[in-house]
């Protein structure tokens, strides 16, 4: 049952980030959209290393773009490399905070909520995959901390996060 939940949560995370259903993909489709489609294809066909190579390239091309780190985070999630995924969340937050003027005052809460949602999703998946009780509790604590930040920043993103966790959402 736990393996099934992890796969469902991972599939949801991949859909959110790579299909453009969330704030993660707000910068339009264009060239990045084609890359997102290619990443999805690589992951769907069981080629995570190819997806990681493309994600690394996207980060190298625009290291100031927080969304690129969130994209690579998703690839790491598909590879079950939760520590690397968490590092990309941290890099995304740092890139976002270094360039707040790039976004309107109105956009900022939802964008920041999306970053914290990524932290929470990473921790949720890691907790579900963890077999050591103490480590699972640590991941659960990280999830709760970032879920609280998402709730504070953006109600829609929080509803989405709750749905990913399997909770009923109105």
C-alpha positions in Angstrom: 0.0 0.0 0.0 2.8 2.5 0.9 4.6 1.8 -2.4 1.4 2.5 -4.3 0.9 5.8 -2.4 4.4 6.8 -3.2 3.9 6.1 -6.9 0.7 8.0 -6.9 2.2 11.0 -5.1 5.2 10.9 -7.4 3.0 10.8 -10.5 1.1 13.7 -9.2 4.3 15.7 -8.5 5.5 15.0 -12.0 2.2 16.0 -13.5 2.2 19.3 -11.6 5.7 20.3 -12.5 6.1 19.0 -16.0 2.6 19.4 -17.4 2.3 23.0 -16.4 -0.7 22.6 -14.1 0.8 24.6 -11.3 2.7 27.8 -10.6 5.9 25.9 -11.3 5.5 26.5 -15.0 4.3 30.1 -15.1 6.9 31.4 -17.5 5.1 30.2 -20.7 5.8 27.3 -22.9 8.2 28.5 -25.6 11.6 26.8 -25.7 11.4 25.8 -22.0 8.0 24.2 -22.8 9.6 22.0 -25.4 12.2 21.0 -22.9 9.5 20.2 -20.3 7.8 18.0 -22.9 11.1 16.2 -23.6 11.7 15.7 -19.9 8.2 14.2 -19.5 8.9 11.9 -22.4 12.2 10.8 -20.9 10.6 10.0 -17.6 7.5 8.4 -19.1 9.8 6.0 -21.1 12.0 5.1 -18.2 15.0 7.3 -19.1 15.6 9.3 -15.9 19.3 9.8 -16.6 18.5 11.5 -19.9 15.9 13.6 -18.2 18.5 14.6 -15.5 21.0 15.6 -18.3 18.4 17.8 -19.9 17.4 19.3 -16.5 21.1 20.0 -15.7 21.4 21.8 -19.0 18.3 23.9 -18.2 19.8 24.9 -14.8 23.1 25.7 -16.4 21.5 27.9 -19.0 19.5 29.9 -16.4 20.8 29.5 -12.9 18.9 32.6 -11.8 15.6 31.0 -12.7 14.2 29.2 -9.7 11.8 27.2 -11.9 14.7 25.4 -13.5 15.7 24.0 -10.1 12.2 22.9 -9.4 12.1 21.1 -12.7 15.3 19.2 -11.9 13.9 18.5 -8.4 11.1 16.6 -10.1 13.6 14.5 -12.0 15.4 13.7 -8.7 12.1 12.7 -7.2 11.5 10.3 -10.1 15.0 8.9 -9.3 14.1 8.7 -5.6 17.1 10.9 -4.8 15.4 12.9 -2.1 18.5 14.5 -0.7 19.4 15.9 -4.2 15.8 17.0 -4.7 15.9 18.9 -1.4 19.1 20.6 -2.4 17.4 21.8 -5.6 14.5 23.2 -3.5 17.0 25.1 -1.5 18.7 26.4 -4.7 15.2 27.4 -6.0 14.4 29.4 -2.9 17.8 31.1 -3.0 17.4 32.0 -6.7 13.9 33.3 -6.1 15.0 35.4 -3.1 17.9 36.8 -5.1 15.6 38.3 -7.7 12.3 39.3 -6.1 11.8 42.3 -8.4 11.4 39.9 -11.3 7.8 39.2 -10.1 4.9 41.5 -9.3 3.8 41.9 -5.7 0.7 40.1 -6.6 2.6 37.0 -8.0 5.1 36.7 -5.2 3.0 34.8 -2.6 1.9 32.1 -5.1 5.4 31.7 -6.4 6.9 31.4 -3.0 4.1 29.0 -2.0 5.0 26.8 -5.1 8.6 26.6 -3.9 7.5 25.6 -0.4 5.0 23.1 -2.0 8.0 21.5 -3.7 9.8 21.2 -0.4 6.7 19.6 1.1 6.2 17.2 -1.8 9.8 16.2 -1.6 9.5 15.5 2.2 6.2 13.7 1.7 7.6 11.3 -0.9 10.8 10.8 1.1 8.7 10.0 4.3 6.6 7.5 2.4 9.7 5.8 1.0 11.7 5.8 4.3 11.9 2.6 6.2 13.7 4.0 9.3 11.1 5.3 11.7 13.3 8.2 13.0 14.1 9.4 9.5 10.5 9.1 8.4 9.6 11.4 11.4 12.2 13.9 10.3 10.8 14.0 6.8 7.3 14.3 8.2 8.4 17.3 10.3 9.9 19.0 7.2 6.6 18.3 5.3 4.6 19.9 8.1 6.9 23.0 8.3 6.6 23.7 4.6 2.9 22.8 4.3 2.3 25.5 7.0 4.2 28.0 4.9 2.2 27.1 1.8 -1.0 27.5 3.8 0.1 30.9 5.0 1.1 32.0 1.5 -1.6 30.7 -0.9 -4.9 28.9 -0.3 -5.1 27.4 -3.8 -1.6 25.9 -3.6 -2.4 24.6 -0.2 -5.5 22.9 -1.4 -3.5 21.3 -4.1 -0.9 20.1 -1.6 -3.5 18.6 0.6 -4.9 16.7 -2.4 -1.5 15.3 -3.2 -1.3 14.1 0.4 -4.6 12.2 -0.2 -6.8 14.5 1.8 -10.2 15.4 0.6 -10.3 19.0 -0.9 -13.3 21.2 -1.4 
